[in-house]
């Protein structure tokens, strides 16, 4: 898969696996499958309501944490919670 080199020298894949509209009960399996075929960037968001499933897959996958990018979005009204 093609990669982009960031200004800090880290390389990130150009293509990630998105979990928008993936039901939480299916999401964990889908993310595990994506990681098993080589995806290293997972795109999620608080509004998707499946972040826990993404986290569960992340814990189970066996891929080195330093090799995975998790891209997320925070809804504006929730930004004061961080």
Secondary structure, DSSP 8 states (H G I E B T S, - for coil): --EEE-TTS-EEES--EE-TT--HHHHHHHHHHHHHTT--EEE--GGGT-HHHHHHHHHHS-S-GGG-EEE----GGGGGG-
